[in-house]
Amino acid sequence: MFEKIQQEIDNQCAPAEQFCDSIYESVFAPTFAEVQKLHARMKSEQVPITDAELTYILTELPLDLFSVSESLNKLRLKLEVTKLENNKREIEQKKTFNAELLKTGEKSSILSQIIKDELVQSMAEYRIMEVCYTSIITRVENQLTYSRELIMGAKKIWDSRRAAESSNPINPMSTQDLPPYQL
C-alpha cells in the first residue's frame, strides 16, 4: 500500500526534481564539485594535501564562493518575485471565483467550497515553483556552509605546517648565526 503511494509521490515530484537539478547543475555544481575534490584530497591518507592545494582553498575558493553567493542572491530574488506574483495571482483568482459565485446567486457552502478547491488547484503549480526555489536555496546554503568548513580545516592544516616549519626549520642554518663555541 505505502509503496504505491510512494510511487505516486515520486512520479509527481520527478519534474520538480529535474527542474531543481538543472538549475543547480548549470549554476552551482561546477564550484561545489571542486570543493568535493578538495575535501577528498584533505581526507586522503595516501597522499597528503599539497601546499598549493591549501593555497587554492585559502585564496581562490573564497572568491569562488563569493560568485556563488551572488548567484544565490539572484535565486532568492526570483523566489521573492515568485511569491509576490503568486499572491497577486491568488487575489485575481479569488476575485474571479467570487464573481462566479455571485453570478450563480447561491450562497451554498458546498459551492463555496468547490470554488475554494478550484482556487487551490489553480495555484498548485505556482506554489510548486516556490518550493523548488526554496529547495535549491537550501541546498546551496548547505554547500556554502560545507565549503566554509573546508576553508577552516585548510587554515588549521596550513597553520600547523607553518608552526612545524618555524620550530624545526627545513633549510640549513648558516654558521654565522650560531653562537661562538668554546672548547
Secondary structure by P-SEA (a helix, b strand, c coil): caaaaaaaaaaaaaaaaaaaaaaaaaccaaaaaaaaaaaaaaacccccccaaaaaaaaccaaaaaaaaaaaaaaaaaaaaaaaaaaaaaaaaaaaaaaaaaaaaccccaaaaaaaaaaaaaaaaaaaaaaaaaaaaaaaaaaaaaaaaaaaaaaaaaaaaaaaaaaacccccccccccccccc
